[in-house]
Amino acid sequence: MTDIFGDDEAGEERLSDPIHGRCLCGAVSITLEGTLPKVDICHCEMCVRWSGTFLGGLSGTSATITGEESVSIYQSSDWAQRAFCKNCGTKLWYCFTPNGHTSYLAGLFDVPDGLGILQQIFVDEKPDWYDLVQKSPMKTGPEIIAEAEAAGFTFD
């Protein structure tokens, strides 16, 4: 399993073909290679405020971005950056800056059917007006922070 801290279990299945995505206006496009066939879900207050609901992210072994001149990056905390298209406002990615792990918003991409959910994090901050039906690991904020600290990250 690959998670926000970049931990990758050996032999994790990945999509064989690259996936392609773009913002609403088409100024920014992203090609993701070696994509995990599972969406990582974050319910933290910042992701909910930024996206309007949860953040559903995909990660891969590499990404090619075209239209970088239309990308604006916002430093949302001491350990995170969020990117969006400065023309149309489409949210593009979340980056955990201590290790550079980037989650690209799943809705950008044309993806094959059958993607699962990798995990749901910050479930203790999730608004009560929505629930995801698919079964998946669910971790609270304190649990995910403890995992980060165990991986050697610190937060002020």
Phi and psi in radians as a Rosetta constraint file:
Dihedral C 1 N 2 CA 2 C 2 CIRCULARHARMONIC -1.761 0.35
Dihedral N 2 CA 2 C 2 N 3 CIRCULARHARMONIC 2.322 0.35
Dihedral C 2 N 3 CA 3 C 3 CIRCULARHARMONIC -2.196 0.35
Dihedral N 3 CA 3 C 3 N 4 CIRCULARHARMONIC -3.076 0.35
Dihedral C 3 N 4 CA 4 C 4 CIRCULARHARMONIC -0.990 0.35
Dihedral N 4 CA 4 C 4 N 5 CIRCULARHARMONIC -0.443 0.35
Dihedral C 4 N 5 CA 5 C 5 CIRCULARHARMONIC -1.578 0.35
Dihedral N 5 CA 5 C 5 N 6 CIRCULARHARMONIC 0.086 0.35
Dihedral C 5 N 6 CA 6 C 6 CIRCULARHARMONIC 1.450 0.35
Dihedral N 6 CA 6 C 6 N 7 CIRCULARHARMONIC 0.159 0.35
Dihedral C 6 N 7 CA 7 C 7 CIRCULARHARMONIC -1.267 0.35
Dihedral N 7 CA 7 C 7 N 8 CIRCULARHARMONIC 2.244 0.35
Dihedral C 7 N 8 CA 8 C 8 CIRCULARHARMONIC -2.224 0.35
Dihedral N 8 CA 8 C 8 N 9 CIRCULARHARMONIC 2.050 0.35
Dihedral C 8 N 9 CA 9 C 9 CIRCULARHARMONIC -1.283 0.35
Dihedral N 9 CA 9 C 9 N 10 CIRCULARHARMONIC 2.279 0.35
Dihedral C 9 N 10 CA 10 C 10 CIRCULARHARMONIC -0.977 0.35
Dihedral N 10 CA 10 C 10 N 11 CIRCULARHARMONIC 2.411 0.35
Dihedral C 10 N 11 CA 11 C 11 CIRCULARHARMONIC 1.407 0.35
Dihedral N 11 CA 11 C 11 N 12 CIRCULARHARMONIC 0.180 0.35
Dihedral C 11 N 12 CA 12 C 12 CIRCULARHARMONIC -1.036 0.35
Dihedral N 12 CA 12 C 12 N 13 CIRCULARHARMONIC 2.248 0.35
Dihedral C 12 N 13 CA 13 C 13 CIRCULARHARMONIC -1.142 0.35
Dihedral N 13 CA 13 C 13 N 14 CIRCULARHARMONIC 2.425 0.35
Dihedral C 13 N 14 CA 14 C 14 CIRCULARHARMONIC -2.289 0.35
Dihedral N 14 CA 14 C 14 N 15 CIRCULARHARMONIC 2.736 0.35
Dihedral C 14 N 15 CA 15 C 15 CIRCULARHARMONIC -1.128 0.35
Dihedral N 15 CA 15 C 15 N 16 CIRCULARHARMONIC 2.409 0.35
Dihedral C 15 N 16 CA 16 C 16 CIRCULARHARMONIC -1.344 0.35
Dihedral N 16 CA 16 C 16 N 17 CIRCULARHARMONIC -0.505 0.35
Dihedral C 16 N 17 CA 17 C 17 CIRCULARHARMONIC -1.824 0.35
Dihedral N 17 CA 17 C 17 N 18 CIRCULARHARMONIC 2.610 0.35
Dihedral C 17 N 18 CA 18 C 18 CIRCULARHARMONIC -1.153 0.35
Dihedral N 18 CA 18 C 18 N 19 CIRCULARHARMONIC 2.705 0.35
Dihedral C 18 N 19 CA 19 C 19 CIRCULARHARMONIC -1.972 0.35
Dihedral N 19 CA 19 C 19 N 20 CIRCULARHARMONIC 2.625 0.35
Dihedral C 19 N 20 CA 20 C 20 CIRCULARHARMONIC -2.122 0.35
Dihedral N 20 CA 20 C 20 N 21 CIRCULARHARMONIC 2.394 0.35
Dihedral C 20 N 21 CA 21 C 21 CIRCULARHARMONIC -2.458 0.35
Dihedral N 21 CA 21 C 21 N 22 CIRCULARHARMONIC 2.950 0.35
Dihedral C 21 N 22 CA 22 C 22 CIRCULARHARMONIC -2.771 0.35
Dihedral N 22 CA 22 C 22 N 23 CIRCULARHARMONIC 2.850 0.35
Dihedral C 22 N 23 CA 23 C 23 CIRCULARHARMONIC -1.384 0.35
Dihedral N 23 CA 23 C 23 N 24 CIRCULARHARMONIC 3.065 0.35
Dihedral C 23 N 24 CA 24 C 24 CIRCULARHARMONIC -1.053 0.35
Dihedral N 24 CA 24 C 24 N 25 CIRCULARHARMONIC -0.710 0.35
Dihedral C 24 N 25 CA 25 C 25 CIRCULARHARMONIC -1.522 0.35
Dihedral N 25 CA 25 C 25 N 26 CIRCULARHARMONIC -0.182 0.35
Dihedral C 25 N 26 CA 26 C 26 CIRCULARHARMONIC 1.469 0.35
Dihedral N 26 CA 26 C 26 N 27 CIRCULARHARMONIC 0.048 0.35
Dihedral C 26 N 27 CA 27 C 27 CIRCULARHARMONIC -1.205 0.35
Dihedral N 27 CA 27 C 27 N 28 CIRCULARHARMONIC -0.522 0.35
Dihedral C 27 N 28 CA 28 C 28 CIRCULARHARMONIC -2.076 0.35
Dihedral N 28 CA 28 C 28 N 29 CIRCULARHARMONIC 2.271 0.35
Dihedral C 28 N 29 CA 29 C 29 CIRCULARHARMONIC -2.252 0.35
Dihedral N 29 CA 29 C 29 N 30 CIRCULARHARMONIC 2.631 0.35
Dihedral C 29 N 30 CA 30 C 30 CIRCULARHARMONIC -2.333 0.35
Dihedral N 30 CA 30 C 30 N 31 CIRCULARHARMONIC 2.307 0.35
Dihedral C 30 N 31 CA 31 C 31 CIRCULARHARMONIC -1.988 0.35
Dihedral N 31 CA 31 C 31 N 32 CIRCULARHARMONIC 2.158 0.35
Dihedral C 31 N 32 CA 32 C 32 CIRCULARHARMONIC -1.933 0.35
Dihedral N 32 CA 32 C 32 N 33 CIRCULARHARMONIC 2.228 0.35
Dihedral C 32 N 33 CA 33 C 33 CIRCULARHARMONIC -1.920 0.35
Dihedral N 33 CA 33 C 33 N 34 CIRCULARHARMONIC 2.664 0.35
Dihedral C 33 N 34 CA 34 C 34 CIRCULARHARMONIC 1.050 0.35
Dihedral N 34 CA 34 C 34 N 35 CIRCULARHARMONIC 0.713 0.35
Dihedral C 34 N 35 CA 35 C 35 CIRCULARHARMONIC -1.296 0.35
Dihedral N 35 CA 35 C 35 N 36 CIRCULARHARMONIC 2.310 0.35
Dihedral C 35 N 36 CA 36 C 36 CIRCULARHARMONIC -1.182 0.35
Dihedral N 36 CA 36 C 36 N 37 CIRCULARHARMONIC 2.382 0.35
Dihedral C 36 N 37 CA 37 C 37 CIRCULARHARMONIC -1.464 0.35
Dihedral N 37 CA 37 C 37 N 38 CIRCULARHARMONIC 0.625 0.35
Dihedral C 37 N 38 CA 38 C 38 CIRCULARHARMONIC -2.452 0.35
Dihedral N 38 CA 38 C 38 N 39 CIRCULARHARMONIC 2.495 0.35
Dihedral C 38 N 39 CA 39 C 39 CIRCULARHARMONIC -1.657 0.35
Dihedral N 39 CA 39 C 39 N 40 CIRCULARHARMONIC 2.285 0.35
Dihedral C 39 N 40 CA 40 C 40 CIRCULARHARMONIC -1.595 0.35
Dihedral N 40 CA 40 C 40 N 41 CIRCULARHARMONIC 2.213 0.35
Dihedral C 40 N 41 CA 41 C 41 CIRCULARHARMONIC -1.939 0.35
Dihedral N 41 CA 41 C 41 N 42 CIRCULARHARMONIC 2.274 0.35
Dihedral C 41 N 42 CA 42 C 42 CIRCULARHARMONIC -2.119 0.35
Dihedral N 42 CA 42 C 42 N 43 CIRCULARHARMONIC 2.258 0.35
Dihedral C 42 N 43 CA 43 C 43 CIRCULARHARMONIC -1.884 0.35
Dihedral N 43 CA 43 C 43 N 44 CIRCULARHARMONIC 0.241 0.35
Dihedral C 43 N 44 CA 44 C 44 CIRCULARHARMONIC -1.090 0.35
Dihedral N 44 CA 44 C 44 N 45 CIRCULARHARMONIC 2.757 0.35
Dihedral C 44 N 45 CA 45 C 45 CIRCULARHARMONIC -1.000 0.35
Dihedral N 45 CA 45 C 45 N 46 CIRCULARHARMONIC -0.659 0.35
Dihedral C 45 N 46 CA 46 C 46 CIRCULARHARMONIC -1.175 0.35
Dihedral N 46 CA 46 C 46 N 47 CIRCULARHARMONIC -0.756 0.35
Dihedral C 46 N 47 CA 47 C 47 CIRCULARHARMONIC -1.128 0.35
Dihedral N 47 CA 47 C 47 N 48 CIRCULARHARMONIC -0.715 0.35
Dihedral C 47 N 48 CA 48 C 48 CIRCULARHARMONIC -1.113 0.35
Dihedral N 48 CA 48 C 48 N 49 CIRCULARHARMONIC -0.757 0.35
Dihedral C 48 N 49 CA 49 C 49 CIRCULARHARMONIC -1.131 0.35
Dihedral N 49 CA 49 C 49 N 50 CIRCULARHARMONIC -0.703 0.35
Dihedral C 49 N 50 CA 50 C 50 CIRCULARHARMONIC -1.240 0.35
Dihedral N 50 CA 50 C 50 N 51 CIRCULARHARMONIC -0.748 0.35
Dihedral C 50 N 51 CA 51 C 51 CIRCULARHARMONIC -1.710 0.35
Dihedral N 51 CA 51 C 51 N 52 CIRCULARHARMONIC -0.338 0.35
Dihedral C 51 N 52 CA 52 C 52 CIRCULARHARMONIC 1.674 0.35
Dihedral N 52 CA 52 C 52 N 53 CIRCULARHARMONIC -0.386 0.35
Dihedral C 52 N 53 CA 53 C 53 CIRCULARHARMONIC -2.516 0.35
Dihedral N 53 CA 53 C 53 N 54 CIRCULARHARMONIC -2.324 0.35
Dihedral C 53 N 54 CA 54 C 54 CIRCULARHARMONIC -1.521 0.35
Dihedral N 54 CA 54 C 54 N 55 CIRCULARHARMONIC 2.864 0.35
Dihedral C 54 N 55 CA 55 C 55 CIRCULARHARMONIC -1.689 0.35
Dihedral N 55 CA 55 C 55 N 56 CIRCULARHARMONIC 2.165 0.35
Dihedral C 55 N 56 CA 56 C 56 CIRCULARHARMONIC -1.909 0.35
Dihedral N 56 CA 56 C 56 N 57 CIRCULARHARMONIC 1.951 0.35
Dihedral C 56 N 57 CA 57 C 57 CIRCULARHARMONIC -2.072 0.35
Dihedral N 57 CA 57 C 57 N 58 CIRCULARHARMONIC 2.594 0.35
Dihedral C 57 N 58 CA 58 C 58 CIRCULARHARMONIC -2.004 0.35
Dihedral N 58 CA 58 C 58 N 59 CIRCULARHARMONIC 2.547 0.35
Dihedral C 58 N 59 CA 59 C 59 CIRCULARHARMONIC -2.307 0.35
Dihedral N 59 CA 59 C 59 N 60 CIRCULARHARMONIC 2.755 0.35
Dihedral C 59 N 60 CA 60 C 60 CIRCULARHARMONIC -2.574 0.35
Dihedral N 60 CA 60 C 60 N 61 CIRCULARHARMONIC -3.025 0.35
Dihedral C 60 N 61 CA 61 C 61 CIRCULARHARMONIC -1.416 0.35
Dihedral N 61 CA 61 C 61 N 62 CIRCULARHARMONIC -0.442 0.35
Dihedral C 61 N 62 CA 62 C 62 CIRCULARHARMONIC -2.769 0.35
Dihedral N 62 CA 62 C 62 N 63 CIRCULARHARMONIC 2.736 0.35
Dihedral C 62 N 63 CA 63 C 63 CIRCULARHARMONIC -2.378 0.35
Dihedral N 63 CA 63 C 63 N 64 CIRCULARHARMONIC 2.459 0.35
Dihedral C 63 N 64 CA 64 C 64 CIRCULARHARMONIC -2.018 0.35
Dihedral N 64 CA 64 C 64 N 65 CIRCULARHARMONIC 2.171 0.35
Dihedral C 64 N 65 CA 65 C 65 CIRCULARHARMONIC -2.012 0.35
Dihedral N 65 CA 65 C 65 N 66 CIRCULARHARMONIC 2.232 0.35
Dihedral C 65 N 66 CA 66 C 66 CIRCULARHARMONIC -1.984 0.35
Dihedral N 66 CA 66 C 66 N 67 CIRCULARHARMONIC 2.606 0.35
Dihedral C 66 N 67 CA 67 C 67 CIRCULARHARMONIC 1.476 0.35
Dihedral N 67 CA 67 C 67 N 68 CIRCULARHARMONIC 0.494 0.35
Dihedral C 67 N 68 CA 68 C 68 CIRCULARHARMONIC -1.001 0.35
Dihedral N 68 CA 68 C 68 N 69 CIRCULARHARMONIC -0.447 0.35
Dihedral C 68 N 69 CA 69 C 69 CIRCULARHARMONIC -1.147 0.35
Dihedral N 69 CA 69 C 69 N 70 CIRCULARHARMONIC -0.274 0.35
Dihedral C 69 N 70 CA 70 C 70 CIRCULARHARMONIC -1.724 0.35
Dihedral N 70 CA 70 C 70 N 71 CIRCULARHARMONIC 0.067 0.35
Dihedral C 70 N 71 CA 71 C 71 CIRCULARHARMONIC -1.631 0.35
Dihedral N 71 CA 71 C 71 N 72 CIRCULARHARMONIC 2.296 0.35
Dihedral C 71 N 72 CA 72 C 72 CIRCULARHARMONIC -2.004 0.35
Dihedral N 72 CA 72 C 72 N 73 CIRCULARHARMONIC 2.378 0.35
Dihedral C 72 N 73 CA 73 C 73 CIRCULARHARMONIC -2.011 0.35
Dihedral N 73 CA 73 C 73 N 74 CIRCULARHARMONIC 2.256 0.35
Dihedral C 73 N 74 CA 74 C 74 CIRCULARHARMONIC -1.966 0.35
Dihedral N 74 CA 74 C 74 N 75 CIRCULARHARMONIC 2.194 0.35
Dihedral C 74 N 75 CA 75 C 75 CIRCULARHARMONIC -1.408 0.35
Dihedral N 75 CA 75 C 75 N 76 CIRCULARHARMONIC 1.725 0.35
Dihedral C 75 N 76 CA 76 C 76 CIRCULARHARMONIC -1.492 0.35
Dihedral N 76 CA 76 C 76 N 77 CIRCULARHARMONIC -0.270 0.35
Dihedral C 76 N 77 CA 77 C 77 CIRCULARHARMONIC -2.834 0.35
Dihedral N 77 CA 77 C 77 N 78 CIRCULARHARMONIC -3.124 0.35
Dihedral C 77 N 78 CA 78 C 78 CIRCULARHARMONIC -1.140 0.35
Dihedral N 78 CA 78 C 78 N 79 CIRCULARHARMONIC -0.326 0.35
Dihedral C 78 N 79 CA 79 C 79 CIRCULARHARMONIC -2.180 0.35
Dihedral N 79 CA 79 C 79 N 80 CIRCULARHARMONIC 0.193 0.35
Dihedral C 79 N 80 CA 80 C 80 CIRCULARHARMONIC -2.535 0.35
Dihedral N 80 CA 80 C 80 N 81 CIRCULARHARMONIC 2.554 0.35
Dihedral C 80 N 81 CA 81 C 81 CIRCULARHARMONIC -2.202 0.35
Dihedral N 81 CA 81 C 81 N 82 CIRCULARHARMONIC 2.571 0.35
Dihedral C 81 N 82 CA 82 C 82 CIRCULARHARMONIC -2.226 0.35
Dihedral N 82 CA 82 C 82 N 83 CIRCULARHARMONIC 2.376 0.35
Dihedral C 82 N 83 CA 83 C 83 CIRCULARHARMONIC -2.023 0.35
Dihedral N 83 CA 83 C 83 N 84 CIRCULARHARMONIC 2.602 0.35
Dihedral C 83 N 84 CA 84 C 84 CIRCULARHARMONIC -2.598 0.35
Dihedral N 84 CA 84 C 84 N 85 CIRCULARHARMONIC 2.812 0.35
Dihedral C 84 N 85 CA 85 C 85 CIRCULARHARMONIC -1.344 0.35
Dihedral N 85 CA 85 C 85 N 86 CIRCULARHARMONIC 2.163 0.35
Dihedral C 85 N 86 CA 86 C 86 CIRCULARHARMONIC -1.336 0.35
Dihedral N 86 CA 86 C 86 N 87 CIRCULARHARMONIC -0.124 0.35
Dihedral C 86 N 87 CA 87 C 87 CIRCULARHARMONIC -1.539 0.35
Dihedral N 87 CA 87 C 87 N 88 CIRCULARHARMONIC -0.873 0.35
Dihedral C 87 N 88 CA 88 C 88 CIRCULARHARMONIC -1.958 0.35
Dihedral N 88 CA 88 C 88 N 89 CIRCULARHARMONIC -0.184 0.35
Dihedral C 88 N 89 CA 89 C 89 CIRCULARHARMONIC 1.515 0.35
Dihedral N 89 CA 89 C 89 N 90 CIRCULARHARMONIC 0.004 0.35
Dihedral C 89 N 90 CA 90 C 90 CIRCULARHARMONIC -1.017 0.35
Dihedral N 90 CA 90 C 90 N 91 CIRCULARHARMONIC 2.294 0.35
Dihedral C 90 N 91 CA 91 C 91 CIRCULARHARMONIC -1.284 0.35
Dihedral N 91 CA 91 C 91 N 92 CIRCULARHARMONIC 2.354 0.35
Dihedral C 91 N 92 CA 92 C 92 CIRCULARHARMONIC -1.940 0.35
Dihedral N 92 CA 92 C 92 N 93 CIRCULARHARMONIC -0.897 0.35
Dihedral C 92 N 93 CA 93 C 93 CIRCULARHARMONIC -2.763 0.35
Dihedral N 93 CA 93 C 93 N 94 CIRCULARHARMONIC 2.833 0.35
Dihedral C 93 N 94 CA 94 C 94 CIRCULARHARMONIC -2.058 0.35
Dihedral N 94 CA 94 C 94 N 95 CIRCULARHARMONIC 2.329 0.35
Dihedral C 94 N 95 CA 95 C 95 CIRCULARHARMONIC -2.154 0.35
Dihedral N 95 CA 95 C 95 N 96 CIRCULARHARMONIC 2.161 0.35
Dihedral C 95 N 96 CA 96 C 96 CIRCULARHARMONIC -1.442 0.35
Dihedral N 96 CA 96 C 96 N 97 CIRCULARHARMONIC 1.758 0.35
Dihedral C 96 N 97 CA 97 C 97 CIRCULARHARMONIC -1.139 0.35
Dihedral N 97 CA 97 C 97 N 98 CIRCULARHARMONIC -0.501 0.35
Dihedral C 97 N 98 CA 98 C 98 CIRCULARHARMONIC -1.019 0.35
Dihedral N 98 CA 98 C 98 N 99 CIRCULARHARMONIC -0.523 0.35
Dihedral C 98 N 99 CA 99 C 99 CIRCULARHARMONIC -2.229 0.35
Dihedral N 99 CA 99 C 99 N 100 CIRCULARHARMONIC 0.004 0.35
Dihedral C 99 N 100 CA 100 C 100 CIRCULARHARMONIC 1.377 0.35
Dihedral N 100 CA 100 C 100 N 101 CIRCULARHARMONIC 0.102 0.35
Dihedral C 100 N 101 CA 101 C 101 CIRCULARHARMONIC -1.078 0.35
Dihedral N 101 CA 101 C 101 N 102 CIRCULARHARMONIC 2.210 0.35
Dihedral C 101 N 102 CA 102 C 102 CIRCULARHARMONIC -2.091 0.35
Dihedral N 102 CA 102 C 102 N 103 CIRCULARHARMONIC 2.328 0.35
Dihedral C 102 N 103 CA 103 C 103 CIRCULARHARMONIC -1.958 0.35
Dihedral N 103 CA 103 C 103 N 104 CIRCULARHARMONIC 2.102 0.35
Dihedral C 103 N 104 CA 104 C 104 CIRCULARHARMONIC -1.626 0.35
Dihedral N 104 CA 104 C 104 N 105 CIRCULARHARMONIC 2.357 0.35
Dihedral C 104 N 105 CA 105 C 105 CIRCULARHARMONIC -1.055 0.35
Dihedral N 105 CA 105 C 105 N 106 CIRCULARHARMONIC 2.176 0.35
Dihedral C 105 N 106 CA 106 C 106 CIRCULARHARMONIC -1.032 0.35
Dihedral N 106 CA 106 C 106 N 107 CIRCULARHARMONIC -0.583 0.35
Dihedral C 106 N 107 CA 107 C 107 CIRCULARHARMONIC -1.161 0.35
Dihedral N 107 CA 107 C 107 N 108 CIRCULARHARMONIC -0.203 0.35
Dihedral C 107 N 108 CA 108 C 108 CIRCULARHARMONIC -1.260 0.35
Dihedral N 108 CA 108 C 108 N 109 CIRCULARHARMONIC -0.442 0.35
Dihedral C 108 N 109 CA 109 C 109 CIRCULARHARMONIC -1.824 0.35
Dihedral N 109 CA 109 C 109 N 110 CIRCULARHARMONIC 2.624 0.35
Dihedral C 109 N 110 CA 110 C 110 CIRCULARHARMONIC -1.517 0.35
Dihedral N 110 CA 110 C 110 N 111 CIRCULARHARMONIC 1.905 0.35
Dihedral C 110 N 111 CA 111 C 111 CIRCULARHARMONIC -2.062 0.35
Dihedral N 111 CA 111 C 111 N 112 CIRCULARHARMONIC 2.691 0.35
Dihedral C 111 N 112 CA 112 C 112 CIRCULARHARMONIC -1.203 0.35
Dihedral N 112 CA 112 C 112 N 113 CIRCULARHARMONIC 2.752 0.35
Dihedral C 112 N 113 CA 113 C 113 CIRCULARHARMONIC -1.133 0.35
Dihedral N 113 CA 113 C 113 N 114 CIRCULARHARMONIC 2.732 0.35
Dihedral C 113 N 114 CA 114 C 114 CIRCULARHARMONIC 1.640 0.35
Dihedral N 114 CA 114 C 114 N 115 CIRCULARHARMONIC 0.162 0.35
Dihedral C 114 N 115 CA 115 C 115 CIRCULARHARMONIC -1.144 0.35
Dihedral N 115 CA 115 C 115 N 116 CIRCULARHARMONIC 2.449 0.35
Dihedral C 115 N 116 CA 116 C 116 CIRCULARHARMONIC -1.775 0.35
Dihedral N 116 CA 116 C 116 N 117 CIRCULARHARMONIC -3.063 0.35
Dihedral C 116 N 117 CA 117 C 117 CIRCULARHARMONIC -1.803 0.35
Dihedral N 117 CA 117 C 117 N 118 CIRCULARHARMONIC 2.208 0.35
Dihedral C 117 N 118 CA 118 C 118 CIRCULARHARMONIC -1.200 0.35
Dihedral N 118 CA 118 C 118 N 119 CIRCULARHARMONIC -0.931 0.35
Dihedral C 118 N 119 CA 119 C 119 CIRCULARHARMONIC -2.935 0.35
Dihedral N 119 CA 119 C 119 N 120 CIRCULARHARMONIC 2.848 0.35
Dihedral C 119 N 120 CA 120 C 120 CIRCULARHARMONIC -2.079 0.35
Dihedral N 120 CA 120 C 120 N 121 CIRCULARHARMONIC 2.212 0.35
Dihedral C 120 N 121 CA 121 C 121 CIRCULARHARMONIC -2.035 0.35
Dihedral N 121 CA 121 C 121 N 122 CIRCULARHARMONIC 2.776 0.35
Dihedral C 121 N 122 CA 122 C 122 CIRCULARHARMONIC 0.990 0.35
Dihedral N 122 CA 122 C 122 N 123 CIRCULARHARMONIC 0.719 0.35
Dihedral C 122 N 123 CA 123 C 123 CIRCULARHARMONIC -1.132 0.35
Dihedral N 123 CA 123 C 123 N 124 CIRCULARHARMONIC -0.375 0.35
Dihedral C 123 N 124 CA 124 C 124 CIRCULARHARMONIC -1.290 0.35
Dihedral N 124 CA 124 C 124 N 125 CIRCULARHARMONIC -0.215 0.35
Dihedral C 124 N 125 CA 125 C 125 CIRCULARHARMONIC -1.808 0.35
Dihedral N 125 CA 125 C 125 N 126 CIRCULARHARMONIC -0.037 0.35
Dihedral C 125 N 126 CA 126 C 126 CIRCULARHARMONIC -1.144 0.35
Dihedral N 126 CA 126 C 126 N 127 CIRCULARHARMONIC 2.291 0.35
Dihedral C 126 N 127 CA 127 C 127 CIRCULARHARMONIC -1.056 0.35
Dihedral N 127 CA 127 C 127 N 128 CIRCULARHARMONIC 2.624 0.35
Dihedral C 127 N 128 CA 128 C 128 CIRCULARHARMONIC -1.432 0.35
Dihedral N 128 CA 128 C 128 N 129 CIRCULARHARMONIC 0.002 0.35
Dihedral C 128 N 129 CA 129 C 129 CIRCULARHARMONIC -1.544 0.35
Dihedral N 129 CA 129 C 129 N 130 CIRCULARHARMONIC 0.036 0.35
Dihedral C 129 N 130 CA 130 C 130 CIRCULARHARMONIC -2.529 0.35
Dihedral N 130 CA 130 C 130 N 131 CIRCULARHARMONIC 2.700 0.35
Dihedral C 130 N 131 CA 131 C 131 CIRCULARHARMONIC -2.515 0.35
Dihedral N 131 CA 131 C 131 N 132 CIRCULARHARMONIC 2.572 0.35
Dihedral C 131 N 132 CA 132 C 132 CIRCULARHARMONIC -1.723 0.35
Dihedral N 132 CA 132 C 132 N 133 CIRCULARHARMONIC 2.327 0.35
Dihedral C 132 N 133 CA 133 C 133 CIRCULARHARMONIC -1.326 0.35
Dihedral N 133 CA 133 C 133 N 134 CIRCULARHARMONIC -0.665 0.35
Dihedral C 133 N 134 CA 134 C 134 CIRCULARHARMONIC -1.077 0.35
Dihedral N 134 CA 134 C 134 N 135 CIRCULARHARMONIC 2.325 0.35
Dihedral C 134 N 135 CA 135 C 135 CIRCULARHARMONIC -1.249 0.35
Dihedral N 135 CA 135 C 135 N 136 CIRCULARHARMONIC 2.386 0.35
Dihedral C 135 N 136 CA 136 C 136 CIRCULARHARMONIC -2.833 0.35
Dihedral N 136 CA 136 C 136 N 137 CIRCULARHARMONIC 2.800 0.35
Dihedral C 136 N 137 CA 137 C 137 CIRCULARHARMONIC -1.035 0.35
Dihedral N 137 CA 137 C 137 N 138 CIRCULARHARMONIC 2.425 0.35
Dihedral C 137 N 138 CA 138 C 138 CIRCULARHARMONIC -2.211 0.35
Dihedral N 138 CA 138 C 138 N 139 CIRCULARHARMONIC 2.186 0.35
Dihedral C 138 N 139 CA 139 C 139 CIRCULARHARMONIC -2.190 0.35
Dihedral N 139 CA 139 C 139 N 140 CIRCULARHARMONIC 2.419 0.35
Dihedral C 139 N 140 CA 140 C 140 CIRCULARHARMONIC -1.370 0.35
Dihedral N 140 CA 140 C 140 N 141 CIRCULARHARMONIC 2.931 0.35
Dihedral C 140 N 141 CA 141 C 141 CIRCULARHARMONIC -0.956 0.35
Dihedral N 141 CA 141 C 141 N 142 CIRCULARHARMONIC -0.909 0.35
Dihedral C 141 N 142 CA 142 C 142 CIRCULARHARMONIC -1.029 0.35
Dihedral N 142 CA 142 C 142 N 143 CIRCULARHARMONIC -0.602 0.35
Dihedral C 142 N 143 CA 143 C 143 CIRCULARHARMONIC -1.180 0.35
Dihedral N 143 CA 143 C 143 N 144 CIRCULARHARMONIC -0.739 0.35
Dihedral C 143 N 144 CA 144 C 144 CIRCULARHARMONIC -1.261 0.35
Dihedral N 144 CA 144 C 144 N 145 CIRCULARHARMONIC -0.610 0.35
Dihedral C 144 N 145 CA 145 C 145 CIRCULARHARMONIC -1.143 0.35
Dihedral N 145 CA 145 C 145 N 146 CIRCULARHARMONIC -0.718 0.35
Dihedral C 145 N 146 CA 146 C 146 CIRCULARHARMONIC -1.080 0.35
Dihedral N 146 CA 146 C 146 N 147 CIRCULARHARMONIC -0.689 0.35
Dihedral C 146 N 147 CA 147 C 147 CIRCULARHARMONIC -1.088 0.35
Dihedral N 147 CA 147 C 147 N 148 CIRCULARHARMONIC -0.735 0.35
Dihedral C 147 N 148 CA 148 C 148 CIRCULARHARMONIC -1.110 0.35
Dihedral N 148 CA 148 C 148 N 149 CIRCULARHARMONIC -0.793 0.35
Dihedral C 148 N 149 CA 149 C 149 CIRCULARHARMONIC -1.130 0.35
Dihedral N 149 CA 149 C 149 N 150 CIRCULARHARMONIC -0.656 0.35
Dihedral C 149 N 150 CA 150 C 150 CIRCULARHARMONIC -1.145 0.35
Dihedral N 150 CA 150 C 150 N 151 CIRCULARHARMONIC -0.475 0.35
Dihedral C 150 N 151 CA 151 C 151 CIRCULARHARMONIC -1.468 0.35
Dihedral N 151 CA 151 C 151 N 152 CIRCULARHARMONIC -0.025 0.35
Dihedral C 151 N 152 CA 152 C 152 CIRCULARHARMONIC 1.752 0.35
Dihedral N 152 CA 152 C 152 N 153 CIRCULARHARMONIC 0.098 0.35
Dihedral C 152 N 153 CA 153 C 153 CIRCULARHARMONIC -1.553 0.35
Dihedral N 153 CA 153 C 153 N 154 CIRCULARHARMONIC 2.602 0.35
Dihedral C 153 N 154 CA 154 C 154 CIRCULARHARMONIC -2.173 0.35
Dihedral N 154 CA 154 C 154 N 155 CIRCULARHARMONIC 2.643 0.35
Dihedral C 154 N 155 CA 155 C 155 CIRCULARHARMONIC -2.304 0.35
Dihedral N 155 CA 155 C 155 N 156 CIRCULARHARMONIC 2.397 0.35
